[in-house]
């Protein structure tokens, strides 16, 4: 498999991206990693060629889209950026997977412009697997579509359910819809109309509206929401997990530092179960390709896991299954029949 990696994307790129790529080498099969970015910089970070030359190659892309740049404008101005060049290679089928921890808006825009949506998909969505106290929860969307229509959220439920079933081995995933109350009448017009669409489809095991206070207790296998709400939940839960474990450790150390030393392995195991790095990255569901979005603050472990986990989506043929699923129902932006 040919896995493309944005070597210049992320808060700590290119160092952690290259480190993650090198860490993944021992777990690759016949896969090839293609690093996109400033070739002299990447070569220096990779070190002696004999360590990596059989599994890694470099595609020179001298420009970088900053994390604070406007996505579409940056893509127009920086046609030789790592994101733009990588998306072009994907469109020309020179790579099978693309991964970036860079400017999310620019990466999503590049993937949508170059790869186009799968047949039947109205708007692609970013899907994240959240570690919660009750186990992993699949959430879509977390940032690609901040002003969706009911039909978009309905499709996110179908696509995320299929992903949960095929990749996470959840036989009949339940689906919940984020709202301000559990009652069907609660929520804005978008939520109420989406609620009805999900209830009307027998293929979806819809459990109703869910409130964010229940989110970390895993109220459903799949959660659907608009991209704005999803992104807020994503960043809130990440900060909560990190802050909670730091607070526990600090309070225990005030009582008995030696006790903290003894239970440190337990704390580390608990933190690992709630660390986004374990899941690597988030797939952009609905595009005609495999595009993985990593957190901007990803470390080398997150990059490594993104490289290793993305192969499942390709090997399992998720895109073909999504297209086949959506062909069973006629959908446009306003109606489903």
C-alpha positions, -999 to 999 in steps of 0.1 A, spaced: 0 0 0 13 35 -8 7 57 22 13 95 17 22 116 47 22 154 50 57 158 63 53 195 70 18 194 87 12 198 124 22 220 154 55 200 158 62 191 122 83 180 106 102 165 135 73 144 150 60 134 116 94 120 106 98 103 140 63 87 137 71 74 102 104 59 114 86 42 143 61 27 120 87 10 97 90 -21 118 52 -28 116 48 -22 79 43 -51 55 50 -43 18 38 -8 24 56 23 11 56 56 29 58 88 8 67 119 27 56 152 11 76 183 21 109 201 19 132 173 7 165 185 23 148 190 56 131 157 56 163 138 45 183 154 74 156 143 99 154 108 85 191 102 91 212 75 73 195 64 41 201 27 47 176 28 76 146 40 56 153 40 19 136 7 12 103 18 28 102 56 25 105 79 -4 103 117 -5 82 139 -28 95 175 -28 70 201 -18 88 233 -8 58 253 4 39 249 37 3 260 46 4 274 81 -21 264 107 -36 299 108 -40 305 71 -73 306 53 -77 272 37 -90 279 1 -68 311 -3 -37 292 9 -43 264 -15 -46 288 -44 -14 307 -34 6 277 -25 1 251 -52 35 235 -43 26 230 -6 28 196 9 -10 194 12 -17 205 -24 9 182 -39 -2 152 -18 -38 157 -28 -28 159 -65 -10 126 -62 -41 110 -46 -63 123 -74 -39 108 -99 -40 75 -80 -3 76 -73 -10 70 -36 -37 49 -18 -39 69 15 -32 105 25 -25 116 61 -20 151 75 -18 168 109 -16 202 92 -43 228 85 -75 208 87 -95 232 66 -69 232 38 -65 195 39 -103 188 38 -107 214 10 -79 198 -10 -94 163 -6 -129 175 -16 -117 194 -46 -93 168 -59 -110 135 -50 -147 145 -52 -174 128 -31 -183 91 -34 -214 84 -55 -245 95 -35 -226 114 -8 -238 149 -3 -212 162 20 -182 144 34 -177 144 72 -149 139 96 -153 108 118 -135 104 151 -133 74 174 -136 88 210 -122 70 240 -149 73 267 -154 57 301 -177 31 285 -156 23 255 -150 38 221 -177 60 205 -177 69 168 -187 105 162 -194 122 129 -190 151 121 -163 169 140 -154 198 117 -159 193 80 -195 206 78 -205 233 104 -238 241 86 -253 208 76 -288 199 64 -307 170 79 -299 147 49 -262 153 56 -265 141 92 -286 112 81 -258 101 58 -232 106 85 -252 81 106 -252 55 78 -215 60 70 -203 60 106 -224 30 114 -209 11 85 -174 21 97 -181 10 133 -194 -23 120 -166 -31 95 -135 -16 113 -145 -17 150 -164 -50 147 -196 -37 163 -222 -60 148 -253 -38 150 -242 -3 161 -266 19 179 -269 56 168 -276 87 189 -282 123 179 -267 151 200 -294 175 212 -303 196 242 -327 171 255 -336 134 251 -372 141 240 -378 140 202 -393 175 202 -361 190 218 -335 207 197 -334 231 167 -350 224 134 -319 206 121 -320 182 150 -358 176 149 -358 168 112 -327 146 115 -343 127 144 -373 118 122 -351 107 93 -331 84 116 -363 69 131 -378 63 96 -348 41 84 -350 6 97 -314 0 89 -304 24 116 -306 13 152 -315 48 164 -317 52 202 -329 88 201 -314 121 212 -285 121 236 -273 149 258 -236 158 261 -236 152 298 -241 115 289 -215 115 262 -186 101 282 -208 72 294 -212 59 259 -249 64 253 -245 49 218 -219 33 195 -223 61 170 -230 97 177 -241 122 150 -239 160 152 -229 190 131 -193 198 126 -192 228 150 -207 209 179 -186 179 172 -154 199 171 -163 215 205 -169 181 220 -136 168 206 -115 195 222 -135 197 254 -131 159 261 -94 160 252 -88 188 277 -110 171 303 -91 138 301 -57 155 303 -67 178 331 -84 152 351 -55 128 352 -31 157 361 -54 168 389 -56 133 403 -19 128 402 -13 162 418 -37 156 447 -23 122 454 12 135 455 3 160 482 -8 132 504 18 106 498 44 109 470 55 73 475 19 61 469 18 80 436 49 62 425 33 28 433 1 35 414 17 53 385 14 22 362 -23 22 369 -27 59 360 -7 54 329 -29 25 317 -61 45 324 -47 75 306 -37 54 276 -73 42 272 -85 78 270 -57 92 248 -66 102 213 -31 92 201 -42 55 204 -65 60 174 -41 79 153 -63 100 131 -98 107 119 -110 95 84 -128 120 61 -158 98 53 -175 102 19 -146 112 -4 -134 89 -32 -102 81 -15 -88 74 20 -79 106 38 -68 106 75 -69 138 95 -45 139 126 -47 163 155 -25 194 150 -7 186 183 -2 149 173 30 133 187 50 106 170 29 79 185 -3 94 170 14 96 136 26 60 138 -9 48 148 -25 68 120 -1 51 95 -8 16 108 -46 20 113 -54 36 80 -46 4 62 -78 -13 76 -100 12 58 -85 4 25 -82 -34 29 -118 -36 41 -131 -16 11 -150 9 33 -156 33 4 -172 7 -19 -195 -4 9 -205 32 17 -214 39 -19 -234 6 -21 -252 15 11 -262 50 -1 -274 37 -34 -303 19 -16 -320 52 -9 -326 83 -30 -311 114 -13 -308 150 -21 -300 180 1 -336 184 12 -354 151 8 -349 114 14 -372 89 -3 
